[in-house]
Amino acid sequence: MFEIYKTSRATRVLERVRAVFMGLLLFFPAFLLSLPITMIWAKHLYAGEAQGPLGGFGISFLFGIVVAALGSAYLVHRVNRNVSGTER
């Protein structure tokens, strides 16, 4: 029915570190996939200004940070749920 993981403390810590690292790696796809959309939006919003599209980088950067934080939190939650043996 329920699998109770009998793992050492070091293994649990490594699983959590791996989950955080994998969540942080989500920054790059989120940044790169949102960049074209935000660049077009910034170019439209700041029409005629030479540095207008740079606003797209800021928005994409923030979007990447938010996705990385949420992804890390979700993956750590999954690891903690698996370690405690309450997998659904």
C-alpha positions in Angstrom: 0.0 0.0 0.0 2.4 2.7 1.2 6.0 2.5 0.6 8.0 3.9 3.4 11.5 5.0 2.3 14.2 4.0 4.7 16.9 6.2 3.5 19.8 7.9 5.3 19.7 11.5 6.2 22.4 12.3 3.6 20.4 10.7 0.8 17.3 12.8 1.8 19.4 15.9 1.8 20.9 15.1 -1.6 17.4 14.5 -3.0 16.3 17.9 -1.8 19.4 19.6 -3.2 18.8 17.9 -6.5 15.1 19.0 -6.5 16.2 22.7 -5.8 18.8 22.5 -8.6 16.3 21.1 -11.1 13.9 23.8 -10.1 16.5 26.5 -10.7 17.2 25.0 -14.1 13.6 25.9 -15.0 14.8 29.6 -15.1 16.4 29.2 -18.5 13.5 27.7 -20.5 11.1 30.2 -18.9 13.3 33.1 -19.7 14.0 32.1 -23.3 10.4 31.2 -24.1 9.0 34.4 -22.7 11.7 36.6 -24.2 10.2 36.9 -27.8 6.8 37.8 -26.4 8.1 40.4 -24.0 10.4 41.9 -26.6 7.5 42.4 -29.0 5.4 43.8 -26.2 8.2 46.2 -25.1 8.9 47.3 -28.6 5.2 48.1 -29.1 5.0 49.8 -25.7 8.1 52.0 -26.1 7.8 52.6 -29.9 10.4 55.0 -31.2 12.8 54.7 -28.2 16.1 53.1 -29.0 16.4 51.2 -25.6 12.7 50.3 -25.4 13.1 46.6 -26.1 15.4 46.3 -23.1 12.3 46.3 -20.9 11.5 42.9 -22.3 14.6 41.5 -20.8 13.6 42.6 -17.3 10.1 41.2 -17.6 11.5 37.9 -18.9 14.1 37.8 -16.2 11.4 38.2 -13.5 9.2 35.6 -15.1 12.2 33.2 -15.1 12.8 33.8 -11.4 9.1 33.2 -10.5 9.0 30.0 -12.5 12.3 28.8 -11.0 11.0 29.5 -7.4 7.7 27.8 -8.0 9.3 24.9 -9.7 11.8 24.4 -6.9 9.1 24.6 -4.2 7.0 22.1 -6.1 9.9 19.6 -6.6 11.0 19.9 -2.9 7.4 19.3 -1.9 7.3 16.1 -4.0 10.6 14.9 -2.5 9.4 15.6 1.0 6.1 13.8 0.3 8.0 10.8 -1.1 10.3 10.7 1.9 7.5 10.8 4.4 5.8 7.9 2.7 2.5 9.6 1.9 2.7 9.3 -1.9 -0.7 9.4 -3.6 
